[in-house]
Amino acid sequence: MELRGKKYKTSDIFRLPFRAAPVFVVIKVVVAVLQATMPTVVTALATAFFVDTALAVFADEMAASSIYLPLGVLIGVVGVGSVLGGFHNVIQARIKFGMERAFMPAFLDVRGGLSFKHIEDAASWELIERVSKKPMNTFLEGTQAYVTVVRCVVAIVAILGLIMAHVWWAVPVIGAFSVPLFWIAFRAGQKNYDAEVETRKFDRRYEYYTEVLTSREHVEERTLFDYADHVNVGFTEQFELARNKQFWVNVKMWVAMKSASIAMGMIAILIALTLINPVISGYISPGTFMGILTAVFGMVALMGWPLQEATENISKSREYMKDLTAFVELEQTEGAHDLPDAEPITFESMEFRNVRFKYPTGKEYILDALSFRLEGGKHYAFVGANGAGKTTITKLLTGLYDEYEGEILINGKELREYSQSALKALFSVVYQDFARYQVSMADNIALGDAARTVGADEVLNAAAKMELDETIASLKDGINTPLGKIAEGGADLSGGQWQKVAIARSLISRAPIKILDEPTAALDPIAESRIYQEFEGLMRDKTTIFISHRLGSTKLANEILVIDAGRVTERGSHDALMKIEGTYAQMFDAQRKWYE
């Protein structure tokens, strides 16, 4: 299933499930038609048959044994209706399975290929979250809504045909009230979806507060600082803002819809009163009277919340389809899903020439006329204050953003001319917020080179280089022990151990350029310096870039580049930069005591 390149309409909420599971969707519609006629017309006729026969038996006009057939028919009708309800759940599960198999891979393909700028943009991210929030439920509810509408229409037509001969005026009256009932329900769906969109920003805030108040990651500080009551105030404020907006929309729609339902109920009562005289006069039998009443009140029940909920869900689906269209139209990164090239290019040089860059939603240039050149096989350190532009350099190098001015050259070739697969093979980055994968330690490390099958010996060797031997020995199943708390028997690691796993992942990678982008920011300066020393020793004769605002790694570098306001303001070895007594020397002197 391909999602891109299309504009989605309300009908697609039914069409896409039909494409994913056509047989079961057709069966679902057939079952819905049967469910529409069974509790209304068929039940009405069975009821009429049973009541008239029972009255005849009581009046000694028929033998007592005559009651068995109509009783059996009535029980059978009720039984079939009950079986159809259970069968419907099975069909719904099969449609969900078909959707998950066909739609979800296509959906994740779109999301996984999104240009990185949409991930960091608040408006785009809100759209992504809205579309990604339980999409299967949205489609299943939408499909069910369409089926419910079909069921209602069939039931109404059948019932109107049944009562037309006896209460002809009820037909136009019921029709007159049915139209506004549909319209109110559709408006309710649109209003509710709009309210959900508006309250989403509040939802995100109180969901964050919920995480702080309940998550395992916050339990130590939550206990130590006893801030639960204080955070709970913020949670309550955001929750109430979201709840109030949604509540008043629901109240208004409920009043309107309930009023229409009451009107339908009054019509049903009026029909019942109208039929009393024909029953007394013998124009219609008591059984027919009971059957018609059963059908009419069944229709009223169907025209109540089931129909209102269905039309509301269709309206909400229409709004969702607008969002889905906007979602699939978001810019994609070509080659985003490609694996790294099997063999990385041989790295010789990297050069920034008057590079200027600002984020898509930003006003200020983060990098401003940035120029420098790096040679293969050397160690470099980028240092500077927070916000100087160091991490932005990494984002440009790895192809997350390509909307820069100037040139970035790799081996003399413009960076944008390289494929994503080539860039993925060229760089291995350990970020400050490195990933902690809830899989085995072996798989955690092997992920560093997804383009090939990494051997067990190679994984163990990388772990040993990062001095993880004792950690592995302490785990229940050694290096094959699941990390984290998701899997049964999983083991969590300390922050320092997780960092070593992340760096071991970089060691597995055959990328010729290794970047450490402040992955040790949470460590004390001495521990940070030790990690950099270990990494530098393992990366001899390779190209490394250490990015930090702390200077524990600088003495290990062949050259240090001081980044300030998006430019290189100083460059040279540690000794050379100390001699000029500039920004670097001031930073180092200020931090000297950390490393003594």
C-alpha positions in Angstrom: 0.0 0.0 0.0 1.4 3.4 -1.0 0.2 6.4 0.9 2.1 9.3 -0.7 0.9 11.4 -3.6 -2.8 11.2 -2.7 -5.4 13.5 -1.3 -7.6 11.6 1.1 -11.3 12.1 1.4 -13.9 10.9 4.0 -14.7 7.8 1.9 -11.0 6.6 2.2 -11.7 5.7 5.8 -13.7 2.9 4.3 -11.8 2.4 1.1 -8.4 1.7 2.7 -9.7 -1.0 5.0 -11.5 -2.5 2.0 -8.2 -2.6 0.1 -6.5 -4.2 3.0 -9.2 -6.9 3.7 -11.8 -6.8 1.0 -13.5 -10.1 1.8 -13.9 -9.4 5.5 -15.2 -5.8 4.8 -17.9 -7.2 2.5 -18.8 -9.8 5.1 -19.0 -7.0 7.6 -21.5 -5.1 5.5 -23.6 -8.2 4.8 -23.7 -8.9 8.6 -24.6 -5.3 9.2 -27.6 -5.6 6.8 -28.7 -8.7 8.6 -28.3 -7.0 12.0 -30.4 -4.2 10.7 -33.3 -6.4 9.6 -33.2 -9.0 12.4 -34.0 -6.8 15.4 -36.5 -4.7 13.4 -38.6 -6.2 10.6 -37.8 -9.9 11.1 -38.3 -9.5 14.9 -41.4 -7.6 14.3 -42.9 -10.2 12.0 -41.8 -13.0 14.4 -43.3 -11.2 17.3 -46.6 -10.6 15.4 -46.7 -14.3 14.5 -46.1 -15.4 18.1 -48.5 -13.0 19.8 -51.4 -13.7 17.3 -50.8 -17.5 17.7 -50.7 -17.2 21.5 -53.9 -15.2 21.6 -55.6 -17.7 19.3 -54.4 -20.6 21.6 -55.7 -18.8 24.7 -59.1 -18.2 22.9 -59.2 -22.0 22.0 -59.2 -21.1 18.4 -56.0 -23.1 17.8 -54.4 -26.2 19.4 -51.9 -25.6 22.1 -49.2 -27.3 20.0 -49.5 -24.5 17.4 -47.5 -22.2 19.7 -44.3 -24.2 19.2 -43.6 -23.0 15.7 -43.9 -19.3 16.3 -42.1 -19.6 19.6 -39.2 -21.4 17.8 -39.1 -18.8 15.1 -39.0 -16.0 17.7 -36.2 -17.7 19.7 -34.4 -18.5 16.5 -34.5 -14.8 15.4 -33.2 -13.7 18.8 -30.5 -16.3 18.7 -29.3 -15.5 15.2 -29.1 -11.8 16.2 -27.0 -12.7 19.2 -24.7 -14.9 17.0 -24.3 -12.2 14.5 -23.1 -9.8 17.2 -20.3 -12.2 18.2 -19.5 -12.9 14.6 -19.1 -9.2 14.0 -16.3 -9.0 16.6 -14.4 -11.8 14.8 -14.7 -9.9 11.5 -13.6 -6.7 13.1 -10.5 -8.4 14.4 -9.7 -9.8 10.9 -10.1 -6.3 9.4 -7.7 -4.9 12.0 -5.2 -7.6 11.2 -5.4 -6.8 7.5 -5.0 -3.1 8.1 -2.0 -3.6 10.4 -0.3 -5.8 7.7 -1.1 -3.4 4.8 -1.4 0.1 6.2 1.0 0.3 9.1 4.2 -0.5 7.1 3.2 2.1 4.6 2.4 4.6 7.4 5.7 3.9 9.1 7.5 4.2 5.8 6.2 7.8 5.4 7.0 8.7 9.0 10.5 7.2 8.9 11.3 9.1 5.7 10.2 12.6 6.9 12.7 15.4 6.5 14.4 16.0 9.9 13.2 19.6 9.9 9.6 18.4 10.5 10.7 16.5 13.6 12.1 19.7 15.2 9.3 22.0 14.1 6.5 22.3 16.7 3.6 22.7 14.2 4.7 19.7 12.0 5.3 17.6 15.1 1.7 18.3 16.4 0.4 17.1 13.0 2.6 14.0 13.1 1.4 13.2 16.6 -2.3 13.7 15.7 -2.0 11.4 12.7 0.1 8.8 14.5 -2.1 8.6 17.6 -3.9 5.2 17.3 -4.4 5.3 13.5 -5.8 1.7 13.5 -8.6 2.8 15.9 -9.4 5.7 13.7 -9.9 3.5 10.6 -11.8 0.8 12.5 -14.1 3.3 14.1 -14.6 5.0 10.7 -15.3 1.7 9.0 -17.7 0.7 11.7 -19.4 4.1 11.4 -20.0 3.6 7.7 -21.4 0.2 8.4 -23.6 1.5 11.2 -25.0 4.1 8.8 -25.8 1.4 6.3 -27.4 -0.6 9.0 -29.5 2.4 10.1 -30.6 3.2 6.6 -31.6 -0.4 5.9 -33.4 -0.6 9.2 -35.3 2.7 8.6 -36.3 1.8 5.1 -37.5 -1.6 6.2 -39.5 -0.3 9.1 -41.0 2.5 7.1 -42.1 -0.1 4.6 -43.7 -2.1 7.4 -45.6 0.8 9.0 -46.5 2.7 5.8 -49.6 0.7 5.2 -50.9 1.4 8.7 -49.5 4.8 9.7 -48.5 6.5 6.4 -48.0 9.9 7.8 -45.2 8.7 10.1 -43.0 8.2 7.1 -42.5 11.9 6.1 -42.4 12.9 9.8 -39.6 10.4 10.6 -37.7 11.5 7.5 -38.0 15.1 8.5 -36.5 14.4 11.9 -33.9 12.0 10.6 -32.1 14.6 8.4 -31.4 17.1 11.1 -30.3 14.2 13.4 -27.7 13.2 10.8 -26.6 16.8 10.4 -26.2 17.4 14.1 -24.2 14.3 14.5 -21.8 15.3 11.7 -21.4 18.7 13.2 -20.6 17.1 16.5 -17.8 15.1 15.0 -16.3 18.1 13.4 -16.5 20.2 16.6 -15.1 17.4 18.7 -12.1 16.9 16.3 -11.4 20.6 16.3 -11.6 20.6 20.1 -9.1 17.7 20.2 -6.7 19.6 17.9 -7.0 22.8 20.0 -6.5 20.9 23.3 -3.6 18.8 22.0 -1.0 21.3 23.2 -2.5 21.0 26.7 -2.7 17.2 26.4 1.1 17.1 25.7 1.8 19.1 28.8 -0.3 17.1 31.2 1.0 13.9 29.6 4.5 15.1 30.4 3.5 15.9 34.0 1.9 12.4 34.2 5.2 10.9 33.0 7.1 12.9 35.7 4.7 11.8 38.4 4.6 8.1 37.4 7.6 7.0 35.4 10.4 4.9 36.6 13.1 7.3 35.3 11.9 10.0 37.7 11.3 7.9 40.8 14.6 8.7 42.6 14.3 12.5 42.4 10.6 12.3 42.9 11.2 10.5 46.2 14.2 12.6 47.2 12.8 16.1 46.5 9.2 15.2 47.2 8.0 17.4 44.4 4.9 15.3 43.5 2.4 17.8 45.0 4.0 20.7 43.2 4.1 19.0 39.9 0.5 17.7 40.4 -0.6 21.4 40.5 0.8 21.9 37.0 -0.8 18.6 35.9 -4.2 19.6 37.2 -4.0 23.0 35.5 -3.2 21.6 32.1 -5.7 18.7 32.5 -8.5 21.1 33.4 -7.8 23.4 30.5 -8.0 20.5 28.1 -11.0 18.9 29.9 -13.0 22.2 30.0 -12.6 22.9 26.3 -13.6 19.4 25.3 -16.4 19.3 28.0 -18.3 22.3 26.7 -18.2 21.1 23.1 -19.6 17.7 24.3 -22.3 19.4 26.4 -23.6 21.5 23.5 -23.6 18.6 21.1 -25.2 16.3 23.7 -28.1 18.7 24.2 -28.7 19.1 20.5 -28.5 15.3 19.8 -30.6 14.4 22.8 -33.3 16.8 21.8 -33.5 15.2 18.4 -33.6 11.7 20.0 -36.4 12.8 22.4 -38.4 14.1 19.3 -37.9 10.7 17.7 -39.2 9.0 20.8 -42.2 11.2 20.9 -42.9 10.2 17.3 -42.7 6.5 18.3 -45.2 7.1 21.1 -47.5 9.0 18.8 -47.4 6.1 16.3 -48.3 3.7 19.1 -51.3 5.8 20.2 -52.4 6.1 16.6 -52.5 2.3 16.2 -54.6 1.6 19.2 -58.0 2.3 17.4 -57.1 0.1 14.4 -56.3 -2.7 16.9 -59.6 -2.2 18.8 -61.5 -2.1 15.5 -59.8 -5.3 14.3 -58.2 -3.6 11.3 -54.8 -4.9 12.5 -54.1 -7.8 14.8 -52.6 -7.4 18.3 -49.6 -9.3 17.1 -49.1 -6.9 14.2 -49.5 -4.0 16.7 -46.8 -5.4 19.0 -44.6 -6.2 16.0 -44.8 -2.6 14.7 -44.1 -1.2 18.1 -41.1 -3.4 18.5 -39.8 -2.3 15.1 -40.5 1.4 15.8 -38.8 1.5 19.2 -36.0 -0.5 17.8 -35.6 2.1 15.1 -35.6 4.9 17.7 -32.9 3.1 19.6 -30.9 2.7 16.4 -31.5 6.4 15.6 -30.2 7.3 19.0 -26.6 7.0 20.2 -25.5 4.3 17.7 -26.4 6.5 14.7 -25.2 9.7 16.3 -21.9 8.1 17.3 -21.5 6.7 13.8 -22.1 10.0 12.0 -19.9 11.7 14.5 -17.1 9.3 13.8 -17.5 9.8 10.1 -17.2 13.5 10.6 -14.1 13.0 12.7 -12.7 10.7 10.1 -13.1 13.5 7.5 -11.0 15.8 9.6 -8.4 13.0 10.2 -8.2 12.4 6.4 -7.3 16.1 6.0 -4.5 15.6 8.5 -3.4 12.4 6.7 -3.2 14.3 3.4 -1.1 17.0 5.0 1.0 14.3 6.7 1.9 12.4 3.5 2.6 15.8 1.8 5.4 16.6 4.3 8.8 16.7 2.7 10.6 13.4 2.6 14.4 12.7 2.7 15.4 10.7 -0.4 17.1 7.5 0.7 16.1 7.9 4.3 15.4 4.1 4.5 18.5 3.0 2.7 21.1 1.0 4.7 24.6 2.4 4.9 26.8 1.4 1.9 28.5 -1.9 2.4 31.9 -0.3 1.9 32.4 3.3 3.2 34.3 5.7 1.0 38.0 6.4 1.8 37.9 9.6 3.7 40.6 12.2 2.8 39.3 15.6 3.7 36.4 17.7 4.8 35.9 21.4 4.2 33.4 24.0 5.1 33.4 27.0 2.8 31.5 30.1 4.1 28.7 27.9 5.4 25.7 29.8 6.7 22.7 28.1 8.2 19.6 28.9 10.2 16.9 26.4 11.2 13.7 26.6 9.1 11.7 28.3 11.8 14.6 30.3 13.1 15.5 34.0 12.5 19.1 34.0 13.5 21.9 32.2 11.7 23.4 29.5 13.8 26.4 29.1 11.5 27.6 32.3 9.9 30.4 32.2 7.3 31.9 29.1 8.9 35.0 27.9 7.2 37.5 25.2 8.1 39.3 22.1 6.7 39.9 18.7 8.3 42.3 16.1 7.1 41.8 12.3 7.3 43.5 10.3 10.0 43.7 13.2 12.6 41.9 13.9 15.9 39.9 17.2 16.1 38.1 18.8 19.0 35.3 21.4 18.5 34.8 23.4 21.6 32.7 26.4 22.6 29.9 27.5 24.8 26.4 25.9 24.6 24.6 27.2 21.5 27.7 28.1 19.6 26.7 25.8 16.7 28.8 22.7 17.4 26.0 20.2 17.2 24.5 21.9 14.2 27.7 21.1 12.3 27.1 17.4 13.1 23.5 17.7 11.8 24.7 19.2 8.5 27.5 16.6 8.1 25.1 13.7 8.6 22.5 15.0 6.1 19.8 15.9 8.6 19.6 19.4 7.0 20.8 20.4 3.6 19.3 23.9 3.4 22.6 25.6 4.0 24.4 28.3 2.1 28.0 27.9 1.0 29.7 24.6 0.4 30.5 21.5 2.5 33.0 19.3 0.6 33.9 15.7 1.3 37.0 14.7 -0.7 36.4 17.8 -2.8 32.8 16.7 -3.6 29.7 18.7 -2.4 28.0 16.9 0.5 24.6 17.2 -1.1 25.8 15.1 -4.1 26.3 12.1 -1.8 23.5 9.6 -1.3 22.0 9.1 2.2 23.5 5.5 2.2 27.0 7.0 1.5 26.6 9.5 4.4 25.3 6.9 6.8 28.4 4.8 6.0 30.8 7.8 6.3 29.9 8.9 9.9 29.4 7.2 13.2 28.0 9.5 15.9 27.6 9.0 19.6 25.2 11.8 20.7 24.7 13.3 24.1 21.2 11.8 24.1 22.4 8.4 22.9 19.8 5.7 22.4 19.3 3.0 25.0 17.8 0.1 23.1 15.7 -2.4 25.0 17.3 -5.4 23.4 20.2 -7.6 24.3 23.6 -6.0 24.9 24.9 -8.0 21.9 22.2 -6.5 19.6 22.8 -3.0 21.1 26.4 -3.1 20.0 25.8 -4.9 16.7 23.3 -2.1 15.6 26.4 0.0 15.0 26.8 -1.6 11.6 23.3 -2.6 10.3 24.6 -3.1 6.7 26.2 -6.4 7.6 25.9 -9.3 10.0 28.3 -8.6 12.9 29.9 -11.7 14.3 29.7 -12.6 18.0 33.5 -12.4 18.4 33.5 -8.8 17.0 30.8 -7.8 19.4 32.7 -9.3 22.4 35.9 -7.6 21.2 34.2 -4.2 21.0 32.7 -4.7 24.5 36.1 -5.7 25.9 37.7 -2.6 24.5 35.2 -0.5 26.4 35.9 -2.5 29.6 32.4 -4.0 29.7 33.7 -7.5 30.7 32.8 -7.3 34.3 29.4 -5.9 33.4 28.7 -8.8 31.0 29.9 -11.3 33.6 27.4 -9.9 36.1 24.4 -10.3 33.7 22.2 -13.4 33.9 22.7 -14.5 30.2 25.9 -12.6 29.6 26.1 -10.4 26.6 22.8 -11.9 25.3 20.9 -10.5 28.4 18.1 -8.1 27.4 18.8 -4.6 28.7 16.1 -2.5 30.3 12.9 -3.6 31.9 10.7 -4.4 29.0 11.7 -8.0 28.4 11.4 -10.6 31.1 14.7 -11.0 32.9 16.0 -7.7 31.5 18.7 -5.9 33.4 19.3 -2.1 33.6 22.7 -0.5 33.5 24.2 2.5 35.1 24.6 5.7 33.1 28.3 5.1 32.6 27.7 1.5 31.4 25.1 2.6 28.9 27.6 5.2 27.6 30.2 2.5 27.1 27.6 0.4 25.2 26.9 3.4 23.0 30.6 3.9 22.3 31.1 0.2 21.7 28.4 0.5 19.0 30.5 3.2 17.4 33.6 0.9 17.5 31.6 -1.8 15.5 30.9 0.7 12.8 33.3 0.8 9.9 32.6 4.5 9.3 35.9 6.3 8.7 34.8 9.4 10.7 33.9 9.0 14.4 32.1 11.8 16.2 31.5 12.1 19.9 28.9 14.8 20.3 29.0 15.5 24.1 27.9 11.9 25.0 29.6 12.3 28.4 28.0 15.6 29.4 26.2 13.8 32.3 29.5 12.6 33.7 31.9 14.4 36.0 34.9 16.0 34.2 37.4 13.4 35.3 35.2 10.5 34.2 34.6 12.3 30.9 38.3 12.8 30.3 38.9 9.1 30.9 36.2 8.1 28.4 37.8 10.4 25.7 41.3 9.0 26.4 40.0 5.4 26.0 38.2 6.3 22.8 41.2 8.2 21.4 43.4 5.2 22.1 41.1 2.9 20.2 40.8 5.3 17.2 44.5 5.8 16.4 45.1 6.4 12.7 41.3 7.1 12.2 39.5 10.5 12.0 37.8 11.6 15.1 35.9 14.7 16.1 35.2 15.4 19.8 32.5 18.0 20.3 32.2 19.5 23.8 31.9 22.7 25.8 34.1 21.1 28.4 37.8 20.7 27.6 38.6 17.2 28.9 39.3 15.9 25.4 41.2 18.8 23.9 44.8 17.7 24.8 44.1 14.5 22.8 43.3 16.4 19.6 45.8 17.2 16.9 43.9 20.4 16.4 41.3 22.3 18.4 38.6 24.5 16.7 37.0 27.1 18.9 33.4 27.8 17.7 31.8 31.0 18.7 28.6 32.5 17.2 28.8 30.1 14.3 32.4 30.8 13.3 35.8 29.4 13.9 37.5 32.1 16.1 40.6 30.1 17.1 42.4 27.1 15.8 45.5 25.2 16.7 47.0 22.7 19.2 46.4 22.9 22.9 49.8 24.5 23.5 49.5 26.9 20.6 46.0 28.1 21.8 47.2 28.5 25.4 50.1 30.8 24.2 47.8 33.2 22.4 45.7 33.6 25.6 42.4 33.9 23.8 39.0 32.4 24.4 40.3 28.8 24.6 42.9 29.7 27.2 40.3 31.5 29.3 37.9 28.5 29.1 40.7 26.0 29.9 41.9 28.1 32.9 38.4 28.3 34.2 38.0 24.5 34.0 41.6 23.6 34.9 40.6 22.6 38.5 38.1 20.1 37.2 40.9 17.9 35.8 43.5 18.4 38.5 
